[in-house]
Structure formats: C-alpha cells, structure tokens
Amino acid sequence: MSSHARPEEALRQLSAQAPRSPSERFAEVSSRETAVWLLFAVALCVRLLVIAQTVGFDTPASLEAASDSRIHIALVQSLLGGHGFSIRGTPTAITPPLYIYFLAGLYWLGGDPSVVRIVQAILGGLGCVVLYAIGRRMFDAATGLVAGLLLAVYPLAVYLTALHLTENLFLVLLLLVLWQALRVVERATLPAAMVLGGLIGLAALTRAVFIAFLPFLLVWAVTVWGVRNAATYRTIGTAALAAMIVVLPWTVRNYVALHAVVPIQSNAGLVFWAGNNPYADGGLVWPTARTWTAGPPPDDGMYGWRGLTPAEDNQRYLDAAASWIRGHPRAYLRLLGHKLVRLYGFTRTADRRDVHVAIAPAAFQTLVMLLGLAGLWLTARRWRQAALLLTLIVFTNLMAVLSAGGTRYTVPMVPSVVLLAAVAVVRAIRVALGVLAPGHLGVPEA
C-alpha cells in the first residue's frame, strides 16, 4: 500500500465512526424511498390549500376565470346529457377529447366540482413523484428530489389545479412521456417505443399541439443514437406509428361527425389567425365584426361560417393570417417579441390584461426560471444529457411564436425548467456544504 493510501484508509475508518456530515445526511435523505411520500404529501397539501384559498372547491366551472373552462364544462354537460361531443347540439372538435372524457367520468361518478379539483390535486402530487424519478434517472437522487419539491410548489402548476383546464391531465402525461423516453434510451425495444408513442398520442388527445413534438423527438433521438444509426429511425418511426394509432379513432369520429379530415382539433386555423392578425398583441384575439377584416365575419356562433366545413373555415383563417404576415413583415416581427414577453410574463392567453399575481408566487416562479437558466449553463458541456429537456424548451417557445404567448403555454417546458433549476440548486448546496469546489460544474453523469 502506498504512503498516500494509508491516510485515506484511516480517514475512511474514522468517517465510519464519526457523526455524519450535513452533506452525507443530505445525500441519504435524497435517496430514501420516503422522498416519494414526502413529495406527494407536500404537493397534495399545497394544492388543496391553494384551491381552498383561491377558486374554492365547490365553485362551478362556469364561474372560473378561464374561458376554456366554460367550453369544457359545456362539452361535459352535452356528453352526460346524451348529446355526444357537441355544443348546442352541433358536433364539434373544438378541443381535444381526452380531458373532456376525463371530466365527464369524474362528474358521472361524483357530480361535483370538488371531486374534479381533489382528483387534479392528486394528479399533481403524482406528477411530482414522476418528476423525482425522471431527475433521479437523468441526473441523481438529490436533483430529482429538489425538482419534485420545486414542482410541488411551482405557482402555475399549483394554481391550474383549481381550474377545469387540460393542463392538469396533460402535465402528468408529459411527465410519463419523459420517463418512458429515458427507458427507451436504456433499452430501445419495439414495445418500449410503442408505449412511448402511445403516451404521446394520449398527450396529443389532451393538448393537440403536442403531436408536433414528434419531429423534436427525432432530433433528440439523433443526439442519443446518431444520425446514421438505424435505431434512431426505427425507434421514432415506431413511436410515431403508435401515436397515430392512438389518435386514429378520434380522427375517424371527426370525419363521420364533421364530414372533414380533422386529425384532432378543428380550429387550428382559427388559433393561428387569432395570434397573427392586425389586432394581435401577443395573445389570442378572437374574430369579431371589429377584428375580422378579410370579408364577412364568422356567423355560425362558433367562429365559423354557415355553409363551410371546418376544413374550409380553417383555410380561410390561414389565408387571412398569411396575407397579413406577408403584407406587414415589420409588424409581424414586433409581434413575435410580444408573444415571448407574454409567454414569460403573467398573462392570460386571450386577455389584454395581465393576471394579478401576488408578489411572493410571482417572485418564486421568476426565480425558478432564472435558476433554470443557470442549470442550462451548468449542463452545457454535457448537453446530450439534457437534450430531451432542451427540445421541450425549444418546442414550447416555437409554438408560442407560431400562435400566441400566455403563462399557461409554458406548461410543456415546466418539467425542463424545474429540472434544470434543480441542477443549479443542488450544485449550490454541494458547494455550500463543501463537497464540491466552487469552480466545478457538479453535473452528475446520467
């Protein structure tokens, strides 16, 4: 044994008998299975408390601030009343179906808004546990624990629990997509890729825009397996096929009910125009007699025109938006900046007014965003390790630029931001506890 080995061995023996240091206790707590219950309990309690103090458990969905809540409850009432997926007796695909059927099932079982909000709080707690597992697998146990705790108290995720909005189901499905993607990396089997695609399909049936994440998933796969590796295209091709199989029954329903090819949602053109028109301010501005300037305004009561199919409605909106963009390139470039400002601010998607948010939650959410930037810098040298997180951030920003900005629209990148923030927090803790030199990046290997 060398002269350098003996002191090290003696130090290890002494450490075994000495009281544990704060860093050792921190590492031990972060790796315990009780972390799962801790995360779930904290997340659930915080959400129930916020529901009670803000919207209230028994408040009808029709009285919530979000207009989407009123659309969702109208569809639920139509389903429970035996009129199918329709509004005022007219079949529609104005919103994806999965969350509506989720709500309908809860109302059928309990018939009370409080049941919906409690179940959504439980889903929020489970989401924090899934994020802990993702962080543990992607980085280490400490990072997973901190990420789970950050999500447990993240203001946007907490507040949305009280509302009848798709993000409550979508966020859990998104986290499952991330978890399954990491499993596919470990073992790229056909069943694993099919499960990944199935989860993407379910997420798209909750938030239709998420189907556009498939090309971004391909970019991520290239970073994992390489551009010339057949596994890249086999895995993502299988996942894409599985996603389409999951979505297909709804597409067939839309063709039968609407007499048009509508893969998931029938108003994509409307949403694109609402974010790109002469009156747009970075959010969504709906067409009215004042804001619609490309001929007669919509007249069917659902932002469509009598005598036109949903596909024809969409094409009219797309043509009008494209015409305005081509004719006003400078105004359009300014509009892109407004969209990003609204995305990172505290705003409603379809309301010119900012959302009134108390200083503490606004400051905390902003701090998490800034910590996410720090985590992004810390992972820059090992960017492949965080590539999946980066694709979600790019995807979220690009979708906002294409359509509109609003605080709700940050949800697809919330797991990425929180995980990267956790990387920065854990590094700071380790530096403070003296287990990491200040100049060391401290990003664990995957």
Secondary structure as the mmCIF struct_conf table of DSSP 4:
data_model
#
loop_
_struct_conf.conf_type_id
_struct_conf.id
_struct_conf.beg_label_comp_id
_struct_conf.beg_label_asym_id
_struct_conf.beg_label_seq_id
_struct_conf.end_label_comp_id
_struct_conf.end_label_asym_id
_struct_conf.end_label_seq_id
TURN_TY1_P TURN_TY1_P1 SER A 3 HIS A 4
HELX_RH_AL_P HELX_RH_AL_P1 ALA A 5 GLN A 17
BEND BEND1 ALA A 18 ALA A 18
HELX_LH_PP_P HELX_LH_PP_P1 PRO A 19 SER A 21
HELX_RH_AL_P HELX_RH_AL_P2 PRO A 22 SER A 31
BEND BEND2 ARG A 32 ARG A 32
TURN_TY1_P TURN_TY1_P2 GLU A 33 GLU A 33
HELX_RH_AL_P HELX_RH_AL_P3 THR A 34 GLN A 53
TURN_TY1_P TURN_TY1_P3 THR A 54 VAL A 55
BEND BEND3 PHE A 57 ASP A 58
HELX_RH_3T_P HELX_RH_3T_P1 ALA A 61 LEU A 63
BEND BEND4 GLU A 64 ALA A 65
HELX_RH_AL_P HELX_RH_AL_P4 SER A 67 LEU A 80
TURN_TY1_P TURN_TY1_P4 GLY A 81 GLY A 82
BEND BEND5 PHE A 85 PHE A 85
STRN STRN1 SER A 86 ILE A 87
TURN_TY1_P TURN_TY1_P5 ARG A 88 GLY A 89
STRN STRN2 THR A 90 PRO A 91
BEND BEND6 ILE A 94 THR A 95
BEND BEND7 PRO A 97 PRO A 97
HELX_RH_AL_P HELX_RH_AL_P5 LEU A 98 LEU A 109
TURN_TY1_P TURN_TY1_P6 GLY A 110 GLY A 110
BEND BEND8 ASP A 112 ASP A 112
HELX_RH_AL_P HELX_RH_AL_P6 PRO A 113 MET A 138
TURN_TY1_P TURN_TY1_P7 PHE A 139 PHE A 139
HELX_RH_AL_P HELX_RH_AL_P7 ALA A 141 ALA A 152
TURN_TY1_P TURN_TY1_P8 VAL A 153 VAL A 153
HELX_RH_AL_P HELX_RH_AL_P8 PRO A 155 LEU A 160
TURN_TY1_P TURN_TY1_P9 THR A 161 ALA A 162
BEND BEND9 LEU A 163 LEU A 163
TURN_TY1_P TURN_TY1_P10 THR A 166 THR A 166
HELX_RH_AL_P HELX_RH_AL_P9 GLU A 167 GLU A 186
HELX_RH_AL_P HELX_RH_AL_P10 LEU A 190 ALA A 204
TURN_TY1_P TURN_TY1_P11 LEU A 205 THR A 206
BEND BEND10 ARG A 207 ARG A 207
HELX_RH_3T_P HELX_RH_3T_P2 ALA A 208 PHE A 213
HELX_RH_AL_P HELX_RH_AL_P11 LEU A 214 TRP A 225
TURN_TY1_P TURN_TY1_P12 VAL A 227 ARG A 228
HELX_RH_AL_P HELX_RH_AL_P12 ALA A 230 LEU A 258
BEND BEND11 HIS A 259 ALA A 260
BEND BEND12 PRO A 263 ILE A 264
TURN_TY1_P TURN_TY1_P13 SER A 266 ASN A 267
HELX_RH_AL_P HELX_RH_AL_P13 ALA A 268 GLY A 275
BEND BEND13 ASN A 276 ASN A 277
TURN_TY1_P TURN_TY1_P14 PRO A 278 TYR A 279
BEND BEND14 GLY A 282 GLY A 283
TURN_TY1_P TURN_TY1_P15 ALA A 289 THR A 291
BEND BEND15 ALA A 294 PRO A 296
HELX_LH_PP_P HELX_LH_PP_P2 PRO A 297 PRO A 298
BEND BEND16 ASP A 300 GLY A 304
TURN_TY1_P TURN_TY1_P16 ARG A 306 GLY A 307
HELX_RH_AL_P HELX_RH_AL_P14 PRO A 310 GLY A 327
HELX_RH_AL_P HELX_RH_AL_P15 PRO A 329 TYR A 344
BEND BEND17 GLY A 345 PHE A 346
STRN STRN3 THR A 347 THR A 347
TURN_TY1_P TURN_TY1_P17 THR A 349 ALA A 350
BEND BEND18 ARG A 352 ARG A 353
STRN STRN4 ASP A 354 ASP A 354
HELX_LH_PP_P HELX_LH_PP_P3 VAL A 355 VAL A 355
HELX_RH_AL_P HELX_RH_AL_P16 ILE A 359 LEU A 378
TURN_TY1_P TURN_TY1_P18 THR A 379 THR A 379
HELX_RH_3T_P HELX_RH_3T_P3 ALA A 380 ALA A 386
HELX_RH_AL_P HELX_RH_AL_P17 ALA A 387 LEU A 402
BEND BEND19 SER A 403 SER A 403
HELX_RH_3T_P HELX_RH_3T_P4 THR A 407 MET A 413
HELX_RH_AL_P HELX_RH_AL_P18 VAL A 414 ALA A 432
TURN_TY1_P TURN_TY1_P19 LEU A 433 GLY A 434
BEND BEND20 VAL A 435 LEU A 436
TURN_TY1_P TURN_TY1_P20 PRO A 438 GLY A 439
BEND BEND21 HIS A 440 HIS A 440
#
